Amino acid sequence: MADPTSTPPEDEISSESTSLAFRAVRGGLWVMAGSYWTLGFGFVANILLTRLLTPEVYGEFALAVFFYTLFQLRQKVGLNFAFAQQERITGRALGTYFWLDALLGVGGLLIALIAAPVLLWLGYAPAIAGIMLVLAVISVGESLLGVFSATLERDLRFKPGSLIGSVALTFSYIPAFWLALIGRGELSLVAQIVTFSLGSLSLFALYAWRRMRSLRQMRWRFDRQLAVEYLRFGGLAGAGNFAASLAQQTDNFLVGTFAGTAPLGYYDRAYRTMQWPSLLLNALLSRSALFTYARLKDDTERLQRTVAMLIWLSISVTMPIALGLLLAAPDLVLLLYGERWLPAVPILRIMFLAAVLRPLWDNANALFVGGGRPRAALVISGVQLVGVLVLGALLGSWLGVEGVALAVGVAYVVSLIVALRLLTGSINVSLWSQLGAPALAAAAVVAVYVLINRLLPLNDAALAVRVAGKALFAVIGYYAISFLLQPGETRNRVSYLRRLMLAQRLPATQPS
């Protein structure tokens, strides 16, 4: 078994592995570029919207998303995961995927229509049921183009989707701000989602019509036997993906149902703020990494190397940003959202553990699904879901909303321990170099900050200066201590990434 912490010498990067590795990195970089724009532009737009809207509006929207996730069918049957296992694209595969995806979209809408009056009878606000139905209708539209996006992702071609999503996002906030400014804030978030979906679907349909003619020219036909295969594999993978999504939203259900929509609004803003670094990596891991793992599932050495690199990237990106949010939380909330949102501060700080662990959890889920082990993905998702439900109910009844936030982090710890057990014998994870050293570096940063905060009058500085200073201290301090703890390892990782990018300039002798 290869050492997961080692980096291969330069002459071991073959043209084949370089080509695939570059395509994976390039595809991931396009995903991250789109995600950076989404996060950057959305960051500014959501700050302004948060100042205009009330916690109740965000709470109602979060509950609606939970119920939509609970009732829709497309995510429960992960057709894209099954499609990724196809060795080549045929008209039979395209036709089968298209009709299955469309039927699942319509089925989810029918279930949502049945569930809406039940939610009203249970006492949930009409806005929650209405938003859920809007999301279900959007899912039907997405299902009609799903086969084209699945084909692009299977081939690690993420540029079109990233560009289209970035353009659509830019214009989607125009009606949201207009409604918020004229006092119709309850419609603002829904309008943003609808505008984004209509824009992205229209642009992607145009792209598929003009740039994917080879697929359209194939003879699409539905194949019952292939459909059974898709449903069998996709059902397991989709069940795991559904459980994962539900696990990440069950806390919203607990807070919104038992504490109310206003506390859920504070919780939702805190959760989303602490998830800023994770959102970038989640986009990369759930798309680029998943399909890369599917290609490498029979090549243990390269798979080991890829897993180790992505764990290192996840922690290297997430940890310093999460540390900055942890240290600057009170000042950051006051600066960005205003005094009305200060109750979100303790929740934001408790969410630090979940923010750091979620990308690792997403990576494990992508590894299991891409590697053809959907049952293992379902197991860790189930552990996470049960953990949030049980611990969230117990700790929430004792500590309130903060207890639910703590339960989410603890559930991630438990499910990752289970994931490590399931990986035994196939992938070797070095606990010290990949997990222990970063944790020690983070603890050192927090300890030094606490000492400095007691010795120096940091709170006398201007608010913006405090936020910037604490964030920079967290980032620089973490990277400096990490390098001191693992100088050789850090140099090797950075050098390997550079070689992967530069190697594409050399002519490849073998197809990937």
C-alpha positions as CSV (number, residue, x, y, z in Angstrom):
1,M,0.0,0.0,0.0
2,A,1.4,3.4,-1.0
3,D,2.1,5.9,1.6
4,P,-0.7,8.5,1.4
5,T,1.5,11.3,2.6
6,S,4.2,10.7,0.0
7,T,4.3,12.5,-3.4
8,P,5.6,10.7,-6.5
9,P,8.8,11.9,-8.0
10,E,8.5,13.9,-11.2
11,D,9.5,11.1,-13.6
12,E,6.7,8.9,-12.2
13,I,4.0,11.2,-13.6
14,S,3.1,9.3,-16.7
15,S,1.4,11.0,-19.7
16,E,-1.8,9.0,-19.0
17,S,-2.0,9.9,-15.3
18,T,-0.9,13.5,-16.0
19,S,-3.7,13.8,-18.6
20,L,-6.4,12.5,-16.3
21,A,-5.0,14.4,-13.3
22,F,-4.9,17.6,-15.3
23,R,-8.4,17.2,-16.5
24,A,-9.6,16.5,-13.0
25,V,-7.7,19.5,-11.6
26,R,-8.8,21.8,-14.5
27,G,-12.4,20.7,-14.2
28,G,-12.2,21.2,-10.5
29,L,-10.7,24.7,-11.0
30,W,-13.5,25.7,-13.3
31,V,-16.0,24.5,-10.7
32,M,-14.1,26.4,-8.0
33,A,-13.9,29.5,-10.3
34,G,-17.6,29.4,-10.7
35,S,-18.0,28.8,-7.0
36,Y,-15.7,31.7,-6.1
37,W,-17.8,34.0,-8.3
38,T,-21.0,32.5,-6.8
39,L,-19.6,33.0,-3.3
40,G,-18.1,36.4,-3.9
41,F,-21.0,37.9,-5.7
42,G,-23.5,36.0,-3.6
43,F,-21.6,37.1,-0.5
44,V,-22.1,40.8,-1.2
45,A,-25.7,40.3,-2.4
46,N,-26.7,38.2,0.6
47,I,-25.2,40.7,3.0
48,L,-27.4,43.4,1.6
49,L,-30.4,41.1,1.5
50,T,-29.8,40.0,5.1
51,R,-29.8,43.7,6.2
52,L,-33.2,44.2,4.4
53,L,-35.0,40.9,5.4
54,T,-36.0,39.6,8.7
55,P,-34.9,36.3,10.4
56,E,-38.5,35.0,9.9
57,V,-38.1,35.2,6.1
58,Y,-34.9,33.1,6.2
59,G,-36.4,30.7,8.7
60,E,-39.4,30.0,6.5
61,F,-37.2,29.5,3.4
62,A,-34.9,27.1,5.2
63,L,-37.9,25.0,6.4
64,A,-39.3,24.9,2.8
65,V,-36.0,23.7,1.5
66,F,-36.0,20.9,4.0
67,F,-39.5,19.7,3.0
68,Y,-38.6,19.9,-0.7
69,T,-35.6,17.8,0.0
70,L,-37.7,15.3,1.9
71,F,-40.3,14.9,-0.8
72,Q,-38.5,15.2,-4.1
73,L,-37.4,12.1,-5.9
74,R,-34.5,13.0,-8.3
75,Q,-31.9,13.2,-5.5
76,K,-33.1,9.9,-4.0
77,V,-32.3,8.1,-7.3
78,G,-28.8,9.2,-8.2
79,L,-29.0,8.6,-11.9
80,N,-25.9,10.8,-12.5
81,F,-23.9,8.4,-10.3
82,A,-25.0,5.4,-12.3
83,F,-24.4,7.3,-15.6
84,A,-20.8,8.0,-14.5
85,Q,-20.1,4.3,-14.6
86,Q,-20.9,4.1,-18.3
87,E,-17.8,3.3,-20.4
88,R,-19.2,5.1,-23.4
89,I,-22.2,7.2,-24.3
90,T,-24.9,5.7,-26.5
91,G,-28.4,6.6,-27.6
92,R,-29.7,3.9,-25.4
93,A,-28.0,5.4,-22.4
94,L,-29.1,8.9,-23.2
95,G,-32.8,8.0,-23.8
96,T,-33.0,5.9,-20.7
97,Y,-31.5,8.6,-18.5
98,F,-33.8,11.3,-20.0
99,W,-37.0,9.5,-19.4
100,L,-36.1,8.2,-15.9
101,D,-35.0,11.7,-14.8
102,A,-38.2,13.4,-16.3
103,L,-40.4,10.8,-14.5
104,L,-38.7,11.3,-11.2
105,G,-39.1,15.1,-11.6
106,V,-42.8,14.9,-12.2
107,G,-43.2,12.3,-9.4
108,G,-41.5,14.6,-6.9
109,L,-43.9,17.4,-7.9
110,L,-46.9,15.2,-7.4
111,I,-45.7,14.2,-3.9
112,A,-45.2,17.9,-3.1
113,L,-48.7,18.7,-4.2
114,I,-50.1,16.0,-1.9
115,A,-47.8,17.1,1.0
116,A,-48.7,20.8,0.9
117,P,-52.1,20.6,2.5
118,V,-50.8,18.2,5.1
119,L,-48.1,20.8,6.1
120,L,-50.8,23.4,6.4
121,W,-52.9,21.1,8.6
122,L,-49.9,20.6,10.8
123,G,-49.6,24.3,11.4
124,Y,-46.8,25.3,9.1
125,A,-47.0,28.7,7.5
126,P,-48.5,28.9,4.0
127,A,-45.3,30.5,2.7
128,I,-43.4,27.3,3.6
129,A,-45.7,25.1,1.5
130,G,-45.7,27.6,-1.3
131,I,-41.9,27.8,-1.6
132,M,-41.7,24.0,-1.5
133,L,-44.0,23.7,-4.5
134,V,-42.0,26.3,-6.4
135,L,-38.9,24.3,-5.9
136,A,-40.6,21.1,-7.0
137,V,-41.7,22.8,-10.3
138,I,-38.1,24.0,-10.9
139,S,-36.9,20.4,-10.4
140,V,-39.1,19.3,-13.2
141,G,-37.5,21.8,-15.6
142,E,-34.0,20.7,-14.5
143,S,-34.9,17.1,-15.2
144,L,-35.5,17.8,-18.9
145,L,-31.9,18.9,-19.3
146,G,-30.3,16.6,-16.8
147,V,-28.9,14.2,-19.3
148,F,-26.8,16.9,-21.0
149,S,-25.3,18.1,-17.7
150,A,-24.6,14.6,-16.6
151,T,-22.7,13.9,-19.8
152,L,-20.5,17.0,-19.3
153,E,-19.8,16.1,-15.7
154,R,-19.0,12.5,-16.7
155,D,-16.3,13.8,-19.0
156,L,-15.0,16.3,-16.4
157,R,-16.1,19.2,-18.6
158,F,-17.3,21.7,-15.9
159,K,-16.6,24.9,-17.7
160,P,-20.0,25.4,-19.5
161,G,-22.0,24.7,-16.3
162,S,-19.8,27.0,-14.2
163,L,-20.0,29.9,-16.7
164,I,-23.7,29.5,-17.2
165,G,-24.4,29.4,-13.4
166,S,-22.2,32.5,-12.8
167,V,-24.1,34.5,-15.5
168,A,-27.5,33.4,-14.2
169,L,-26.6,34.2,-10.7
170,T,-25.6,37.7,-11.5
171,F,-29.0,38.6,-12.8
172,S,-31.0,36.6,-10.4
173,Y,-30.7,39.1,-7.5
174,I,-32.3,42.0,-9.4
175,P,-35.9,41.0,-8.6
176,A,-34.9,39.9,-5.1
177,F,-33.6,43.3,-4.2
178,W,-36.6,45.1,-5.9
179,L,-39.1,43.1,-3.9
180,A,-37.1,43.6,-0.6
181,L,-37.0,47.3,-1.2
182,I,-40.7,47.7,-1.8
183,G,-41.6,45.8,1.3
184,R,-42.3,42.4,-0.2
185,G,-39.4,40.6,1.5
186,E,-41.3,37.4,1.9
187,L,-41.1,37.0,-1.9
188,S,-37.5,38.1,-2.3
189,L,-35.7,34.8,-1.8
190,V,-38.2,32.9,-3.9
191,A,-37.8,35.4,-6.8
192,Q,-34.1,34.9,-6.7
193,I,-34.3,31.2,-7.0
194,V,-36.9,31.3,-9.8
195,T,-34.9,33.9,-11.8
196,F,-31.7,31.9,-11.4
197,S,-33.4,28.7,-12.5
198,L,-35.1,30.2,-15.5
199,G,-31.9,31.9,-16.6
200,S,-29.6,28.9,-16.1
201,L,-32.0,26.5,-17.8
202,S,-32.5,28.8,-20.8
203,L,-28.7,29.3,-21.3
204,F,-28.0,25.6,-20.8
205,A,-30.7,24.6,-23.3
206,L,-29.1,27.0,-25.9
207,Y,-25.7,25.5,-25.2
208,A,-26.9,21.9,-25.5
209,W,-28.7,22.8,-28.8
210,R,-25.6,24.5,-30.4
211,R,-22.6,22.7,-28.8
212,M,-23.9,19.1,-28.1
213,R,-25.3,18.2,-31.5
214,S,-23.5,14.8,-31.5
215,L,-25.7,13.8,-28.6
216,R,-28.9,15.0,-30.1
217,Q,-28.1,13.3,-33.4
218,M,-28.0,9.9,-31.7
219,R,-31.1,7.7,-31.7
220,W,-32.4,8.1,-28.2
221,R,-34.4,5.1,-26.9
222,F,-35.6,3.9,-23.5
223,D,-34.1,0.5,-22.5
224,R,-35.9,-1.3,-19.7
225,Q,-32.9,-3.5,-18.7
226,L,-30.6,-0.5,-18.6
227,A,-33.2,1.4,-16.6
228,V,-33.2,-1.3,-14.0
229,E,-29.4,-1.2,-13.8
230,Y,-29.5,2.6,-13.4
231,L,-32.1,2.4,-10.7
232,R,-30.3,-0.4,-8.9
233,F,-27.0,1.4,-8.7
234,G,-28.4,4.9,-8.7
235,G,-30.9,4.0,-6.0
236,L,-28.2,3.0,-3.6
237,A,-26.0,6.0,-4.5
238,G,-28.9,8.3,-4.5
239,A,-30.2,7.1,-1.2
240,G,-26.8,7.9,0.3
241,N,-26.9,11.3,-1.4
242,F,-30.4,11.9,-0.2
243,A,-29.5,10.9,3.4
244,A,-26.5,13.2,3.2
245,S,-28.7,16.2,2.1
246,L,-31.3,15.4,4.7
247,A,-28.6,15.1,7.4
248,Q,-27.4,18.6,6.5
249,Q,-30.9,20.0,6.8
250,T,-32.5,18.0,9.6
251,D,-31.1,20.6,12.1
252,N,-33.2,23.2,10.3
253,F,-36.3,21.0,10.8
254,L,-35.5,20.6,14.5
255,V,-34.9,24.3,15.1
256,G,-37.7,25.6,13.0
257,T,-40.3,23.2,14.3
258,F,-39.5,23.4,18.0
259,A,-38.0,26.9,18.3
260,G,-39.7,28.8,15.5
261,T,-38.8,30.5,12.3
262,A,-37.0,33.5,13.9
263,P,-34.5,31.4,15.8
264,L,-34.1,29.3,12.6
265,G,-33.3,32.5,10.7
266,Y,-30.4,33.2,13.1
267,Y,-29.3,29.6,12.9
268,D,-29.5,29.6,9.1
269,R,-27.4,32.7,8.8
270,A,-24.8,31.4,11.2
271,Y,-24.7,28.0,9.5
272,R,-24.3,29.5,6.0
273,T,-21.7,32.0,7.1
274,M,-19.5,29.3,8.7
275,Q,-20.0,27.1,5.6
276,W,-18.4,29.7,3.3
277,P,-15.1,27.7,2.9
278,S,-17.0,24.4,2.7
279,L,-19.2,25.5,-0.1
280,L,-16.2,25.9,-2.4
281,L,-14.8,22.5,-1.7
282,N,-18.2,20.9,-1.7
283,A,-18.7,22.0,-5.3
284,L,-15.3,20.5,-6.2
285,L,-15.7,17.3,-4.3
286,S,-19.2,16.5,-5.2
287,R,-18.5,16.9,-8.9
288,S,-14.9,16.8,-10.1
289,A,-13.7,14.4,-7.4
290,L,-16.6,12.1,-7.7
291,F,-16.1,11.5,-11.4
292,T,-12.3,11.3,-10.9
293,Y,-12.7,8.6,-8.3
294,A,-15.0,6.7,-10.7
295,R,-12.2,6.7,-13.3
296,L,-9.5,5.7,-10.8
297,K,-11.5,3.0,-8.8
298,D,-9.4,0.2,-10.3
299,D,-6.0,1.9,-9.9
300,T,-5.3,1.7,-6.2
301,E,-2.0,3.7,-6.3
302,R,-3.4,6.7,-8.2
303,L,-6.6,6.6,-6.2
304,Q,-4.6,6.6,-2.9
305,R,-2.6,9.6,-4.2
306,T,-5.7,11.5,-5.3
307,V,-7.5,10.9,-2.0
308,A,-4.5,12.1,0.0
309,M,-4.2,15.3,-2.1
310,L,-7.8,16.2,-1.8
311,I,-7.8,15.7,2.0
312,W,-4.8,18.0,2.2
313,L,-6.5,20.6,-0.1
314,S,-9.7,20.4,1.9
315,I,-8.0,21.1,5.2
316,S,-5.6,23.7,3.8
317,V,-8.4,25.8,2.4
318,T,-11.1,25.2,5.0
319,M,-9.2,25.4,8.3
320,P,-7.7,29.0,8.1
321,I,-10.9,30.5,6.8
322,A,-13.0,28.8,9.5
323,L,-10.5,30.0,12.1
324,G,-10.9,33.5,10.9
325,L,-14.7,33.3,11.2
326,L,-14.3,31.8,14.7
327,L,-12.0,34.5,16.0
328,A,-13.8,37.4,14.4
329,A,-17.4,36.2,14.8
330,P,-18.9,39.0,16.9
331,D,-17.3,41.8,14.9
332,L,-18.0,40.1,11.6
333,V,-21.7,39.6,12.3
334,L,-22.0,43.2,13.5
335,L,-20.1,44.6,10.4
336,L,-21.9,42.5,7.8
337,Y,-25.4,41.9,9.0
338,G,-26.0,44.5,11.7
339,E,-26.9,44.5,15.3
340,R,-30.2,42.7,14.7
341,W,-28.3,39.5,13.9
342,L,-26.0,39.3,16.9
343,P,-27.9,36.3,18.4
344,A,-26.3,34.3,15.6
345,V,-22.8,34.8,17.0
346,P,-22.6,31.9,19.5
347,I,-24.2,29.6,16.9
348,L,-21.6,30.7,14.4
349,R,-18.7,29.8,16.7
350,I,-20.1,26.4,17.7
351,M,-20.4,25.7,13.9
352,F,-16.5,25.8,13.6
353,L,-16.2,22.0,14.1
354,A,-18.8,21.2,11.4
355,A,-17.3,23.7,9.0
356,V,-13.9,22.0,9.1
357,L,-15.2,18.4,9.0
358,R,-17.9,18.7,6.4
359,P,-15.5,18.8,3.4
360,L,-13.8,15.7,4.7
361,W,-17.2,14.0,5.0
362,D,-18.1,15.1,1.5
363,N,-14.8,13.7,0.2
364,A,-15.5,10.3,1.9
365,N,-19.0,10.2,0.4
366,A,-17.7,11.0,-3.1
367,L,-15.0,8.4,-2.7
368,F,-17.5,5.7,-1.8
369,V,-20.0,6.6,-4.6
370,G,-17.3,7.1,-7.3
371,G,-15.5,4.0,-6.2
372,G,-18.6,1.9,-6.7
373,R,-19.4,1.4,-3.0
374,P,-22.8,3.2,-2.7
375,R,-23.8,1.1,0.3
376,A,-20.8,2.5,2.3
377,A,-21.9,6.0,1.3
378,L,-25.4,5.2,2.5
379,V,-24.0,4.0,5.8
380,I,-22.0,7.1,6.7
381,S,-25.0,9.3,5.5
382,G,-27.3,7.3,7.7
383,V,-25.0,7.6,10.7
384,Q,-24.8,11.4,10.2
385,L,-28.6,11.7,9.8
386,V,-29.3,9.6,12.9
387,G,-26.6,11.4,14.8
388,V,-28.2,14.8,14.0
389,L,-31.7,13.6,14.9
390,V,-30.8,12.0,18.2
391,L,-28.1,14.3,19.4
392,G,-29.9,17.4,18.1
393,A,-33.1,16.4,20.0
394,L,-31.1,15.7,23.2
395,L,-28.7,18.6,23.1
396,G,-31.3,20.9,21.7
397,S,-33.7,20.3,24.6
398,W,-30.8,21.0,27.0
399,L,-28.9,23.9,25.3
400,G,-31.5,25.2,22.9
401,V,-30.4,26.2,19.3
402,E,-26.7,26.1,20.3
403,G,-27.2,22.5,21.3
404,V,-28.4,21.6,17.8
405,A,-25.4,23.3,16.3
406,L,-23.1,21.3,18.6
407,A,-24.9,18.1,17.7
408,V,-24.1,18.6,14.0
409,G,-20.4,18.8,14.7
410,V,-20.4,15.8,16.9
411,A,-22.4,13.8,14.3
412,Y,-19.7,14.6,11.7
413,V,-17.0,13.2,14.1
414,V,-18.9,10.0,14.6
415,S,-19.7,9.4,10.9
416,L,-16.1,10.2,9.9
417,I,-14.8,7.5,12.3
418,V,-17.2,5.1,10.7
419,A,-15.9,6.1,7.2
420,L,-12.3,5.5,8.3
421,R,-13.3,2.0,9.5
422,L,-15.0,1.3,6.1
423,L,-11.9,2.4,4.3
424,T,-9.6,0.0,6.2
425,G,-7.8,-2.2,3.8
426,S,-8.4,-0.1,0.7
427,I,-7.3,3.5,1.4
428,N,-4.8,4.4,4.1
429,V,-5.3,7.7,5.9
430,S,-2.4,9.1,7.9
431,L,-4.1,10.5,11.0
432,W,-1.1,12.6,12.1
433,S,0.0,14.2,8.8
434,Q,-3.5,14.7,7.4
435,L,-5.6,15.3,10.5
436,G,-3.5,15.6,13.6
437,A,-1.0,18.3,12.5
438,P,-3.7,20.7,11.1
439,A,-5.7,20.3,14.4
440,L,-2.6,21.1,16.4
441,A,-1.8,24.2,14.2
442,A,-5.4,25.4,14.7
443,A,-5.3,25.0,18.4
444,A,-2.0,26.9,18.6
445,V,-3.6,29.8,16.6
446,V,-6.5,30.0,19.0
447,A,-4.3,29.8,22.1
448,V,-2.1,32.6,20.8
449,Y,-5.1,34.7,19.9
450,V,-6.6,34.3,23.4
451,L,-3.3,35.4,24.9
452,I,-3.0,38.5,22.7
453,N,-6.6,39.4,23.2
454,R,-6.0,39.5,27.0
455,L,-2.8,41.5,26.7
456,L,-3.7,44.1,24.1
457,P,-6.8,46.3,23.7
458,L,-7.9,44.8,20.4
459,N,-11.5,46.0,20.8
460,D,-10.4,49.7,20.8
461,A,-9.7,49.5,17.0
462,A,-12.3,50.3,14.4
463,L,-14.7,47.5,13.6
464,A,-13.5,46.8,10.1
465,V,-9.9,46.9,11.2
466,R,-10.7,44.3,13.9
467,V,-12.4,42.0,11.4
468,A,-9.5,42.2,8.9
469,G,-6.8,41.9,11.6
470,K,-8.3,38.8,13.2
471,A,-8.9,37.1,9.9
472,L,-5.4,37.8,8.7
473,F,-3.9,36.6,11.9
474,A,-5.9,33.3,11.6
475,V,-4.8,32.7,8.0
476,I,-1.2,33.7,8.4
477,G,-0.8,32.0,11.8
478,Y,-2.3,28.7,10.6
479,Y,-0.1,28.4,7.5
480,A,3.0,29.4,9.4
481,I,2.5,26.9,12.1
482,S,1.5,24.2,9.6
483,F,4.7,24.7,7.7
484,L,6.8,24.5,10.9
485,L,5.1,21.2,11.8
486,Q,5.4,19.7,8.3
487,P,7.9,21.6,6.1
488,G,8.8,18.8,3.8
489,E,5.2,17.6,3.3
490,T,3.9,21.1,2.5
491,R,6.7,21.7,-0.1
492,N,6.0,18.3,-1.7
493,R,2.2,18.9,-2.0
494,V,2.6,22.4,-3.5
495,S,5.3,21.1,-5.9
496,Y,3.1,18.2,-7.0
497,L,0.2,20.6,-7.7
498,R,2.5,22.8,-9.7
499,R,3.8,19.9,-11.7
500,L,0.3,18.7,-12.5
501,M,-0.6,22.0,-14.0
502,L,2.7,22.5,-15.9
503,A,2.7,18.9,-17.2
504,Q,-0.2,19.5,-19.5
505,R,2.1,21.6,-21.7
506,L,4.0,18.4,-22.6
507,P,2.5,16.3,-25.4
508,A,0.6,13.3,-24.2
509,T,1.5,9.9,-25.7
510,Q,-1.5,8.0,-24.5
511,P,-5.1,8.9,-24.2
512,S,-6.5,9.2,-20.7
